[in-house]
């Protein structure tokens, strides 16, 4: 069966997009005000009513059309075209680690915690000396 004649399974598309977003069924259910079992039933359905589809699309951060037209092949094509993999050297050169935090902020945070710990030690030792 080729993809041109294959009907769209809206529930499966919802499931795939939810998983790509890193969201569990329970979180989606809470966000739209239904049970987790209802989400499971929706994801097993080939057709989903428009009102529920709109709510789900809003929570997932996509349009209802995006859910209807979702394709695993398109996702893999996008991923495949994003990384230029002519050879390992160029692949490693194209992949750069971008932390989600500022490393300098983490160093400052660590330094501040160390300074605070030292101050607490000094206060403790001063209390011990006064006690003698």
C-alpha positions in Angstrom: 0.0 0.0 0.0 1.6 3.3 -1.0 1.4 6.4 1.1 -0.8 8.3 -1.4 -3.8 5.9 -0.8 -3.0 5.3 2.9 -5.5 7.1 5.1 -4.3 9.4 7.8 -4.5 8.0 11.4 -5.1 11.1 13.4 -4.8 9.4 16.8 -1.4 7.9 15.8 -0.2 11.3 14.7 -1.3 12.8 18.0 0.7 10.1 19.8 3.8 10.7 17.7 3.8 14.5 18.2 3.1 14.1 21.9 6.1 11.7 22.2 8.3 14.1 20.2 7.3 16.8 22.6 8.4 14.6 25.5 4.9 14.7 27.0 3.1 11.8 28.7 -0.5 10.9 28.0 -1.4 11.9 31.6 0.1 15.4 31.1 -1.9 15.9 27.9 -5.0 14.6 29.6 -4.7 17.0 32.5 -4.0 19.9 30.2 -7.2 19.4 28.3 -9.3 18.3 31.2 -10.0 14.6 30.4 -8.7 11.3 31.7 -5.5 9.5 30.6 -7.7 6.6 29.4 -9.5 9.1 27.1 -6.2 10.2 25.6 -5.3 6.5 25.1 -8.7 6.0 23.3 -8.1 9.1 21.2 -4.7 8.0 20.2 -6.1 4.6 19.1 -8.8 6.3 17.0 -8.3 7.0 13.3 -10.7 9.9 13.4 -10.9 12.6 16.1 -13.6 15.2 16.4 -12.5 18.8 15.5 -13.1 20.3 19.0 -10.9 17.8 20.7 -8.3 18.0 18.0 -8.2 21.8 18.4 -7.6 21.5 22.1 -5.0 18.8 21.7 -3.2 20.8 19.0 -3.1 23.9 21.2 -1.6 22.0 24.1 1.0 20.3 21.8 1.9 23.7 20.3 1.0 22.8 16.7 -2.0 23.4 14.4 -4.7 20.9 13.9 -3.6 20.8 10.2 -0.1 19.8 11.3 -1.6 16.9 13.3 -3.7 15.8 10.3 -0.8 16.0 7.9 2.0 14.7 10.2 4.4 12.2 8.6 7.2 10.2 10.2 9.0 10.3 6.9 9.0 14.1 6.9 10.5 14.2 10.4 13.3 11.8 9.3 14.0 13.9 6.2 14.3 17.1 8.2 16.7 15.4 10.7 18.7 13.8 7.8 19.0 17.1 6.0 19.9 19.1 9.1 23.2 17.2 9.6 25.7 17.3 6.8 27.2 13.8 6.9 29.7 13.7 4.0 32.2 12.1 6.3 32.9 11.8 10.0 35.2 14.8 10.2 32.7 17.2 8.6 29.9 15.7 10.7 31.8 16.4 13.9 32.6 19.9 12.8 28.9 20.6 12.1 27.6 19.4 15.5 28.2 21.9 18.2 27.2 21.5 21.8 25.0 24.4 22.9 24.3 24.2 26.7 20.9 25.5 27.9 22.6 27.4 30.6 25.5 29.9 30.9 28.6 28.0 32.1 30.0 31.1 33.7 26.8 31.5 35.8 27.3 28.0 37.1 31.0 28.8 38.0 29.8 31.9 39.9 27.1 30.0 41.6 29.6 27.3 42.8 32.0 30.0 44.0 29.2 31.7 46.0 28.3 28.4 47.6 31.9 27.8 48.6 32.3 31.3 50.0 29.1 30.8 52.1 30.3 27.4 53.4 33.6 29.0 54.4 31.7 31.8 56.2 29.6 29.3 58.1 32.8 27.4 59.2 34.4 30.6 60.4 31.2 31.5 62.4 31.1 28.0 63.9 34.8 28.1 64.9 34.3 31.6 66.5 31.4 30.2 68.5 33.6 27.4 69.7 36.4 29.8 70.8 33.9 32.0 72.7 32.6 29.0 74.5 36.1 28.2 76.1 
